């Protein structure tokens, strides 16, 4: 059975979130950024890193 790691959250009512859950939120936000940019390819890494920054900031991830 695979072990799921957790991320400690600072401002959430849930004290921790699995890495998998965090990645799902980041992926969703990255796709939103891609759509906002007009679905132009070639910026997936930038979208992912920006989404990570936004999500981690929103949930106060350490």
MOPAC internal coordinates of N, CA, C and O (Angstrom, degrees):
PM7 1SCF
backbone

  N    0.0000 0     0.00 0     0.00 0    0    0    0
  C    1.4439 1     0.00 0     0.00 0    1    0    0
  C    1.5221 1   108.97 1     0.00 0    2    1    0
  O    1.2310 1   120.33 1   -49.60 1    3    2    1
  N    1.3257 1   116.98 1   130.40 1    3    2    1
  C    1.4600 1   121.54 1  -177.98 1    5    3    2
  C    1.5213 1   110.25 1   -75.32 1    6    5    3
  O    1.2310 1   121.56 1   -38.04 1    7    6    5
  N    1.3004 1   114.62 1   141.96 1    7    6    5
  C    1.4559 1   120.17 1   178.37 1    9    7    6
  C    1.5143 1   108.62 1   -91.04 1   10    9    7
  O    1.2310 1   120.26 1   -46.38 1   11   10    9
  N    1.3033 1   117.11 1   133.62 1   11   10    9
  C    1.4524 1   122.46 1   179.08 1   13   11   10
  C    1.5163 1   108.64 1   -98.67 1   14   13   11
  O    1.2310 1   120.64 1   -53.55 1   15   14   13
  N    1.3361 1   116.38 1   126.45 1   15   14   13
  C    1.4545 1   119.08 1   177.68 1   17   15   14
  C    1.5193 1   109.20 1   -84.12 1   18   17   15
  O    1.2310 1   121.30 1   -18.58 1   19   18   17
  N    1.3191 1   115.12 1   161.42 1   19   18   17
  C    1.4597 1   120.05 1  -179.32 1   21   19   18
  C    1.5142 1   109.84 1  -124.30 1   22   21   19
  O    1.2310 1   121.32 1   -24.78 1   23   22   21
  N    1.2989 1   115.08 1   155.22 1   23   22   21
  C    1.4547 1   123.51 1   176.85 1   25   23   22
  C    1.5221 1   106.56 1  -110.63 1   26   25   23
  O    1.2310 1   120.33 1   -47.68 1   27   26   25
  N    1.3152 1   116.97 1   132.32 1   27   26   25
  C    1.4667 1   120.65 1   177.10 1   29   27   26
  C    1.5181 1   109.22 1   -79.05 1   30   29   27
  O    1.2310 1   120.79 1   -48.01 1   31   30   29
  N    1.3082 1   116.09 1   131.99 1   31   30   29
  C    1.4468 1   122.21 1  -179.15 1   33   31   30
  C    1.5092 1   110.46 1  -107.84 1   34   33   31
  O    1.2310 1   120.93 1   -35.04 1   35   34   33
  N    1.3168 1   115.82 1   144.96 1   35   34   33
  C    1.4498 1   119.96 1  -178.14 1   37   35   34
  C    1.5083 1   114.63 1   -92.88 1   38   37   35
  O    1.2310 1   119.78 1   137.31 1   39   38   37
  N    1.3445 1   118.02 1   -42.69 1   39   38   37
  C    1.4614 1   120.27 1  -171.59 1   41   39   38
  C    1.5113 1   113.61 1  -111.39 1   42   41   39
  O    1.2310 1   119.46 1  -172.51 1   43   42   41
  N    1.2787 1   118.64 1     7.49 1   43   42   41
  C    1.4607 1   120.54 1  -175.57 1   45   43   42
  C    1.5166 1   110.98 1   -93.03 1   46   45   43
  O    1.2310 1   120.82 1   -25.52 1   47   46   45
  N    1.3282 1   116.04 1   154.48 1   47   46   45
  C    1.4585 1   119.63 1   174.55 1   49   47   46
  C    1.5210 1   109.71 1   -71.14 1   50   49   47
  O    1.2310 1   120.03 1   155.82 1   51   50   49
  N    1.3225 1   117.55 1   -24.18 1   51   50   49
  C    1.4590 1   123.14 1   175.01 1   53   51   50
  C    1.5269 1   107.07 1   -90.32 1   54   53   51
  O    1.2310 1   119.19 1   -63.45 1   55   54   53
  N    1.3227 1   119.16 1   116.55 1   55   54   53
  C    1.4659 1   121.38 1  -173.43 1   57   55   54
  C    1.5209 1   114.92 1   -67.57 1   58   57   55
  O    1.2310 1   119.49 1   163.53 1   59   58   57
  N    1.3227 1   118.57 1   -16.47 1   59   58   57
  C    1.4546 1   120.15 1   177.65 1   61   59   58
  C    1.5155 1   110.07 1  -151.70 1   62   61   59
  O    1.2310 1   121.52 1   -21.18 1   63   62   61
  N    1.3220 1   114.69 1   158.82 1   63   62   61
  C    1.4559 1   121.64 1  -179.01 1   65   63   62
  C    1.5210 1   106.38 1  -138.27 1   66   65   63
  O    1.2310 1   120.39 1   -38.58 1   67   66   65
  N    1.3157 1   116.86 1   141.42 1   67   66   65
  C    1.4535 1   118.62 1   179.11 1   69   67   66
  C    1.5237 1   109.97 1   -69.27 1   70   69   67
  O    1.2310 1   120.74 1   -26.45 1   71   70   69
  N    1.3070 1   116.19 1   153.55 1   71   70   69
  C    1.4536 1   121.68 1   176.69 1   73   71   70
  C    1.5213 1   109.92 1   -58.60 1   74   73   71
  O    1.2310 1   120.65 1   142.47 1   75   74   73
  N    1.3171 1   116.36 1   -37.53 1   75   74   73
  C    1.4634 1   121.19 1   178.91 1   77   75   74
  C    1.5279 1   110.87 1   -61.98 1   78   77   75
  O    1.2310 1   120.28 1   135.37 1   79   78   77
  N    1.3308 1   117.07 1   -44.63 1   79   78   77
  C    1.4633 1   121.02 1   178.74 1   81   79   78
  C    1.5320 1   111.01 1   -63.93 1   82   81   79
  O    1.2310 1   120.78 1   137.87 1   83   82   81
  N    1.3250 1   116.12 1   -42.13 1   83   82   81
  C    1.4572 1   120.52 1   178.37 1   85   83   82
  C    1.5239 1   110.32 1   -61.35 1   86   85   83
  O    1.2310 1   120.24 1   135.31 1   87   86   85
  N    1.3319 1   117.15 1   -44.69 1   87   86   85
  C    1.4566 1   121.02 1  -179.86 1   89   87   86
  C    1.5230 1   111.92 1   -63.69 1   90   89   87
  O    1.2310 1   120.17 1   145.30 1   91   90   89
  N    1.3191 1   117.29 1   -34.70 1   91   90   89
  C    1.4721 1   120.46 1   176.94 1   93   91   90
  C    1.5259 1   110.60 1   -64.33 1   94   93   91
  O    1.2310 1   120.43 1   137.48 1   95   94   93
  N    1.3320 1   116.79 1   -42.52 1   95   94   93
  C    1.4601 1   120.57 1   178.32 1   97   95   94
  C    1.5264 1   111.23 1   -64.82 1   98   97   95
  O    1.2310 1   120.74 1   138.59 1   99   98   97
  N    1.3242 1   116.20 1   -41.41 1   99   98   97
  C    1.4631 1   120.82 1   178.94 1  101   99   98
  C    1.5270 1   110.32 1   -64.75 1  102  101   99
  O    1.2310 1   120.49 1   136.50 1  103  102  101
  N    1.3300 1   116.67 1   -43.50 1  103  102  101
  C    1.4663 1   120.34 1   179.41 1  105  103  102
  C    1.5281 1   110.85 1   -61.29 1  106  105  103
  O    1.2310 1   120.45 1   138.11 1  107  106  105
  N    1.3028 1   116.75 1   -41.89 1  107  106  105
  C    1.4709 1   120.48 1   179.49 1  109  107  106
  C    1.5224 1   110.35 1   -63.41 1  110  109  107
  O    1.2310 1   120.45 1   135.03 1  111  110  109
  N    1.3263 1   116.74 1   -44.97 1  111  110  109
  C    1.4668 1   120.84 1   179.74 1  113  111  110
  C    1.5238 1   110.61 1   -66.23 1  114  113  111
  O    1.2310 1   119.71 1   140.27 1  115  114  113
  N    1.3336 1   118.17 1   -39.73 1  115  114  113
  C    1.4694 1   121.48 1   178.67 1  117  115  114
  C    1.5257 1   110.14 1   -61.51 1  118  117  115
  O    1.2310 1   120.34 1   139.66 1  119  118  117
  N    1.3198 1   116.96 1   -40.34 1  119  118  117
  C    1.4645 1   120.28 1   177.69 1  121  119  118
  C    1.5253 1   110.96 1   -65.91 1  122  121  119
  O    1.2310 1   120.33 1   141.53 1  123  122  121
  N    1.3193 1   116.98 1   -38.47 1  123  122  121
  C    1.4660 1   120.27 1   176.68 1  125  123  122
  C    1.5305 1   110.62 1   -61.58 1  126  125  123
  O    1.2310 1   120.52 1   138.79 1  127  126  125
  N    1.3267 1   116.61 1   -41.21 1  127  126  125
  C    1.4660 1   120.47 1   177.96 1  129  127  126
  C    1.5283 1   110.78 1   -64.55 1  130  129  127
  O    1.2310 1   120.28 1   139.34 1  131  130  129
  N    1.3140 1   117.07 1   -40.66 1  131  130  129
  C    1.4671 1   123.41 1   177.00 1  133  131  130
  C    1.5305 1   110.03 1   -60.18 1  134  133  131
  O    1.2310 1   120.26 1   134.32 1  135  134  133
  N    1.3101 1   117.10 1   -45.68 1  135  134  133
  C    1.4608 1   120.79 1   179.14 1  137  135  134
  C    1.5315 1   111.40 1   -65.85 1  138  137  135
  O    1.2310 1   120.82 1   139.32 1  139  138  137
  N    1.3133 1   116.03 1   -40.68 1  139  138  137
  C    1.4607 1   121.02 1  -179.56 1  141  139  138
  C    1.5323 1   110.98 1   -62.36 1  142  141  139
  O    1.2310 1   120.34 1   147.98 1  143  142  141
  N    1.3201 1   116.96 1   -32.02 1  143  142  141
  C    1.4500 1   122.85 1   179.62 1  145  143  142
  C    1.5259 1   111.88 1   -81.71 1  146  145  143
  O    1.2310 1   119.68 1  -176.81 1  147  146  145
  N    1.3208 1   118.21 1     3.19 1  147  146  145
  C    1.4494 1   121.77 1   178.10 1  149  147  146
  C    1.5106 1   114.07 1    88.83 1  150  149  147
  O    1.2310 1   120.40 1  -157.07 1  151  150  149
  N    1.3307 1   116.84 1    22.93 1  151  150  149
  C    1.4699 1   123.26 1   178.21 1  153  151  150
  C    1.5271 1   113.15 1    57.65 1  154  153  151
  O    1.2310 1   120.68 1  -146.01 1  155  154  153
  N    1.3135 1   116.30 1    33.99 1  155  154  153
  C    1.4683 1   121.36 1   177.21 1  157  155  154
  C    1.5235 1   108.70 1   -85.59 1  158  157  155
  O    1.2310 1   120.94 1   -52.38 1  159  158  157
  N    1.3164 1   115.81 1   127.62 1  159  158  157
  C    1.4658 1   120.22 1  -177.42 1  161  159  158
  C    1.5348 1   110.95 1   -77.65 1  162  161  159
  O    1.2310 1   121.51 1   -10.27 1  163  162  161
  N    1.3254 1   114.72 1   169.73 1  163  162  161
  C    1.4588 1   121.22 1   176.70 1  165  163  162
  C    1.5148 1   114.97 1    99.76 1  166  165  163
  O    1.2310 1   120.11 1  -176.49 1  167  166  165
  N    1.3187 1   117.39 1     3.51 1  167  166  165
  C    1.4712 1   120.41 1  -177.74 1  169  167  166
  C    1.5293 1   112.30 1  -128.27 1  170  169  167
  O    1.2310 1   120.14 1  -157.19 1  171  170  169
  N    1.3155 1   117.34 1    22.81 1  171  170  169
  C    1.4639 1   119.92 1  -174.14 1  173  171  170
  C    1.5295 1   112.65 1   -61.50 1  174  173  171
  O    1.2310 1   120.23 1   140.33 1  175  174  173
  N    1.3297 1   117.17 1   -39.67 1  175  174  173
  C    1.4696 1   119.46 1   179.69 1  177  175  174
  C    1.5223 1   110.34 1   -66.35 1  178  177  175
  O    1.2310 1   120.86 1   136.03 1  179  178  177
  N    1.3323 1   115.96 1   -43.97 1  179  178  177
  C    1.4669 1   119.64 1   178.07 1  181  179  178
  C    1.5290 1   110.91 1   -60.77 1  182  181  179
  O    1.2310 1   120.78 1   136.44 1  183  182  181
  N    1.3413 1   116.12 1   -43.56 1  183  182  181
  C    1.4657 1   120.36 1   179.03 1  185  183  182
  C    1.5180 1   110.97 1   -61.61 1  186  185  183
  O    1.2310 1   120.40 1   136.74 1  187  186  185
  N    1.3416 1   116.84 1   -43.26 1  187  186  185
  C    1.4616 1   120.77 1  -178.49 1  189  187  186
  C    1.5314 1   110.25 1   -63.90 1  190  189  187
  O    1.2310 1   120.50 1   132.80 1  191  190  189
  N    1.3230 1   116.65 1   -47.20 1  191  190  189
  C    1.4660 1   119.88 1  -177.66 1  193  191  190
  C    1.5318 1   111.59 1   -65.04 1  194  193  191
  O    1.2310 1   120.45 1   140.61 1  195  194  193
  N    1.3253 1   116.75 1   -39.39 1  195  194  193
  C    1.4625 1   120.20 1   177.24 1  197  195  194
  C    1.5226 1   110.66 1   -66.71 1  198  197  195
  O    1.2310 1   120.24 1   138.43 1  199  198  197
  N    1.3250 1   117.15 1   -41.57 1  199  198  197
  C    1.4635 1   121.39 1   177.67 1  201  199  198
  C    1.5260 1   110.70 1   -62.49 1  202  201  199
  O    1.2310 1   120.42 1   138.45 1  203  202  201
  N    1.3177 1   116.80 1   -41.55 1  203  202  201
  C    1.4672 1   121.28 1   177.75 1  205  203  202
  C    1.5234 1   110.63 1   -60.34 1  206  205  203
  O    1.2310 1   120.82 1   134.83 1  207  206  205
  N    1.3273 1   116.03 1   -45.17 1  207  206  205
  C    1.4593 1   120.65 1   179.58 1  209  207  206
  C    1.5301 1   110.56 1   -61.41 1  210  209  207
  O    1.2310 1   120.60 1   136.30 1  211  210  209
  N    1.3175 1   116.45 1   -43.70 1  211  210  209
  C    1.4719 1   121.09 1  -179.36 1  213  211  210
  C    1.5337 1   111.02 1   -64.81 1  214  213  211
  O    1.2310 1   120.28 1   130.45 1  215  214  213
  N    1.3130 1   117.07 1   -49.55 1  215  214  213
  C    1.4698 1   121.12 1  -176.59 1  217  215  214
  C    1.5210 1   111.07 1   -66.51 1  218  217  215
  O    1.2310 1   120.19 1   134.84 1  219  218  217
  N    1.3192 1   117.25 1   -45.16 1  219  218  217
  C    1.4702 1   119.80 1   179.90 1  221  219  218
  C    1.5138 1   110.64 1   -64.08 1  222  221  219
  O    1.2310 1   120.13 1   143.36 1  223  222  221
  N    1.3265 1   117.36 1   -36.64 1  223  222  221
  C    1.4562 1   120.86 1   176.71 1  225  223  222
  C    1.5197 1   112.00 1   -67.26 1  226  225  223
  O    1.2310 1   121.00 1   139.65 1  227  226  225
  N    1.3288 1   115.70 1   -40.35 1  227  226  225
  C    1.4701 1   120.84 1  -179.53 1  229  227  226
  C    1.5221 1   111.69 1   -64.42 1  230  229  227
  O    1.2310 1   120.55 1   139.47 1  231  230  229
  N    1.3226 1   116.55 1   -40.53 1  231  230  229
  C    1.4613 1   120.39 1  -175.97 1  233  231  230
  C    1.5274 1   113.16 1   -99.28 1  234  233  231
  O    1.2310 1   120.16 1  -178.47 1  235  234  233
  N    1.3195 1   117.30 1     1.53 1  235  234  233
  C    1.4613 1   121.01 1   177.22 1  237  235  234
  C    1.5179 1   113.00 1    62.65 1  238  237  235
  O    1.2310 1   120.49 1  -140.57 1  239  238  237
  N    1.3244 1   116.67 1    39.43 1  239  238  237
  C    1.4749 1   120.43 1  -179.61 1  241  239  238
  C    1.5124 1   110.62 1   -68.09 1  242  241  239
  O    1.2310 1   122.04 1   -38.02 1  243  242  241
  N    1.3064 1   113.69 1   141.98 1  243  242  241
  C    1.4688 1   120.28 1   179.41 1  245  243  242
  C    1.4964 1   110.46 1  -103.95 1  246  245  243
  O    1.2310 1   120.10 1   180.00 1  247  246  245

